[in-house]
């Protein structure tokens, strides 16, 4: 990779992908990382013994750090990859998602200008199986109450965290199958880690029939309520744990989220 013209070239990224039977999409994921320039990176793939064409596709890319071993689900696979990371910044990229060209260089430049940031998140684009745009999702400045009461507006596929967070022992909670990102971000914020919003589209999130977020709506709601109740207890707000109260707060903070998105909307959007 030619990085001589970039003052941010010393920054290294670790991209972690938990793989299982997504062979039809994984090539896009891998090639999107391989196309990144301007910074150093490594791509760590944890495959949970796929039975489709995934492993054959992965073997075509010798630069990958691939481990094939059975895990306890996506969260566990991601954690195993996190523990192998050597980069300054770490992110997980699902097999069916992909980065946009120049995404890592944009994050590195933003990080250099915002040294206080521990977690950087950007915008994403929802696409279908054929990579056709469904909608563009721009976000807003970080707000803990919007995150906790509205839900996980931060897209994991466009989120990067400093490796020191992992080194401090903060990993995904493997008890969550859908809302592990929501629980993780609420926990990290509650622990004092600082989030910063980069108003740039960084990655594509593929919405399709096999996508867990698309098909497991009941479990997603169940896990969201569980995250909220657990952390409300920890921050001393147990009176807000009732389901009807949480549903009401979700609507209230949806309004605040709408306002923040208007305030932070890029001029070109």
ChimeraX attribute file (.defattr): number of C-alpha atoms within 10 A of each C-alpha:
attribute: neighborCount
match mode: 1-to-1
recipient: residues
	/A:1	12
	/A:2	10
	/A:3	14
	/A:4	11
	/A:5	8
	/A:6	14
	/A:7	13
	/A:8	20
	/A:9	18
	/A:10	14
	/A:11	20
	/A:12	18
	/A:13	26
	/A:14	25
	/A:15	23
	/A:16	27
	/A:17	27
	/A:18	24
	/A:19	28
	/A:20	24
	/A:21	17
	/A:22	18
	/A:23	20
	/A:24	14
	/A:25	19
	/A:26	24
	/A:27	18
	/A:28	17
	/A:29	18
	/A:30	24
	/A:31	13
	/A:32	18
	/A:33	21
	/A:34	18
	/A:35	13
	/A:36	18
	/A:37	18
	/A:38	22
	/A:39	24
	/A:40	20
	/A:41	22
	/A:42	19
	/A:43	21
	/A:44	24
	/A:45	26
	/A:46	25
	/A:47	24
	/A:48	19
	/A:49	16
	/A:50	17
	/A:51	11
	/A:52	13
	/A:53	13
	/A:54	21
	/A:55	20
	/A:56	11
	/A:57	15
	/A:58	20
	/A:59	11
	/A:60	10
	/A:61	14
	/A:62	8
	/A:63	12
	/A:64	15
	/A:65	15
	/A:66	19
	/A:67	17
	/A:68	14
	/A:69	11
	/A:70	14
	/A:71	18
	/A:72	10
	/A:73	16
	/A:74	23
	/A:75	22
	/A:76	21
	/A:77	25
	/A:78	26
	/A:79	22
	/A:80	19
	/A:81	26
	/A:82	25
	/A:83	14
	/A:84	12
	/A:85	22
	/A:86	14
	/A:87	18
	/A:88	18
	/A:89	26
	/A:90	26
	/A:91	26
	/A:92	23
	/A:93	28
	/A:94	24
	/A:95	24
	/A:96	24
	/A:97	23
	/A:98	25
	/A:99	25
	/A:100	17
	/A:101	16
	/A:102	16
	/A:103	21
	/A:104	25
	/A:105	21
	/A:106	19
	/A:107	25
	/A:108	24
	/A:109	16
	/A:110	17
	/A:111	20
	/A:112	14
	/A:113	10
	/A:114	12
	/A:115	8
	/A:116	12
	/A:117	17
	/A:118	21
	/A:119	23
	/A:120	24
	/A:121	26
	/A:122	27
	/A:123	22
	/A:124	26
	/A:125	21
	/A:126	17
	/A:127	18
	/A:128	15
	/A:129	13
	/A:130	9
	/A:131	16
	/A:132	11
	/A:133	15
	/A:134	13
	/A:135	11
	/A:136	15
	/A:137	16
	/A:138	22
	/A:139	26
	/A:140	24
	/A:141	17
	/A:142	19
	/A:143	13
	/A:144	14
	/A:145	15
	/A:146	20
	/A:147	22
	/A:148	27
	/A:149	22
	/A:150	23
	/A:151	21
	/A:152	19
	/A:153	16
	/A:154	22
	/A:155	20
	/A:156	21
	/A:157	21
	/A:158	29
	/A:159	25
	/A:160	23
	/A:161	22
	/A:162	19
	/A:163	22
	/A:164	13
	/A:165	16
	/A:166	16
	/A:167	12
	/A:168	8
	/A:169	9
	/A:170	14
	/A:171	19
	/A:172	22
	/A:173	15
	/A:174	15
	/A:175	13
	/A:176	22
	/A:177	18
	/A:178	20
	/A:179	23
	/A:180	22
	/A:181	18
	/A:182	23
	/A:183	24
	/A:184	18
	/A:185	21
	/A:186	20
	/A:187	18
	/A:188	17
	/A:189	18
	/A:190	14
	/A:191	9
	/A:192	9
	/A:193	17
	/A:194	15
	/A:195	22
	/A:196	19
	/A:197	19
	/A:198	21
	/A:199	17
	/A:200	17
	/A:201	20
	/A:202	23
	/A:203	24
	/A:204	26
	/A:205	25
	/A:206	23
	/A:207	19
	/A:208	15
	/A:209	11
	/A:210	11
	/A:211	11
	/A:212	14
	/A:213	15
	/A:214	11
	/A:215	12
	/A:216	13
	/A:217	12
	/A:218	9
	/A:219	16
	/A:220	19
	/A:221	14
	/A:222	12
	/A:223	20
	/A:224	22
	/A:225	20
	/A:226	16
	/A:227	21
	/A:228	24
	/A:229	20
	/A:230	13
	/A:231	18
	/A:232	17
	/A:233	13
	/A:234	12
	/A:235	9
	/A:236	9
	/A:237	11
	/A:238	14
	/A:239	10
	/A:240	15
	/A:241	17
	/A:242	11
	/A:243	12
	/A:244	10
	/A:245	12
	/A:246	18
	/A:247	13
	/A:248	13
	/A:249	18
	/A:250	19
	/A:251	13
	/A:252	14
	/A:253	18
	/A:254	17
	/A:255	14
	/A:256	16
	/A:257	22
	/A:258	13
	/A:259	13
	/A:260	17
	/A:261	16
	/A:262	13
	/A:263	11
	/A:264	15
	/A:265	14
	/A:266	13
	/A:267	5
	/A:268	4
	/A:269	6
